[in-house]
Amino acid sequence: MLKGIMEFAYLLGVDPFWTFLILALLLLLGIVKCLYPWQPRWKSKKTKDELGNEITIYYQIKE
């Protein structure tokens, strides 16, 4: 597997260090994303009233 990655990096003309660094950072990002999933707590909705004024209504999302 690592040999294939090194050959692919040489094919692209890139130092294998940068390829391994990008793969390690993507792996770290996946681990952090699994440990700390982000979920929104608020939802906003923009409407207009009868006078044409823009009104923003905020809702709290129940968990």
C-alpha positions in Angstrom: 0.0 0.0 0.0 2.7 2.5 0.9 4.7 1.5 -2.1 1.8 2.3 -4.3 1.4 5.7 -2.7 5.0 6.4 -3.2 4.8 5.4 -6.9 1.7 7.6 -7.3 3.6 10.5 -5.7 6.5 10.1 -8.0 4.1 9.9 -11.0 2.7 13.3 -10.0 6.2 14.7 -9.4 5.6 15.4 -5.7 7.8 14.5 -2.8 6.2 11.5 -1.0 6.4 13.3 2.3 3.6 15.7 1.3 1.5 12.8 0.1 1.9 11.0 3.5 1.3 14.3 5.3 -2.0 14.9 3.5 -3.2 11.4 4.1 -2.3 11.6 7.8 -4.2 14.9 8.1 -7.2 13.4 6.4 -7.2 10.4 8.7 -6.9 12.7 11.7 -9.8 14.8 10.4 -11.9 11.7 10.1 -11.1 10.6 13.6 -11.9 14.1 15.1 -15.2 14.2 13.0 -16.3 10.9 14.4 -15.4 11.9 18.0 -17.0 15.3 17.9 -19.9 15.4 15.4 -21.2 18.9 14.8 -25.0 19.3 14.9 -26.8 22.7 14.7 -28.8 23.9 17.7 -30.6 26.7 16.0 -32.5 27.2 12.8 -33.4 30.5 11.2 -36.2 31.4 8.8 -36.5 34.8 7.0 -39.9 36.0 6.0 -41.5 39.3 5.1 -44.5 40.9 6.8 -47.3 42.8 5.2 -45.3 46.0 5.1 -42.4 44.4 3.3 -40.0 44.3 6.3 -37.8 41.3 6.5 -38.3 39.3 9.7 -35.9 36.6 11.0 -37.5 33.9 13.2 -35.1 31.6 15.2 -36.1 28.1 16.2 -34.3 25.9 18.7 -33.8 22.3 17.3 -34.8 19.7 19.9 -32.3 16.9 20.4 
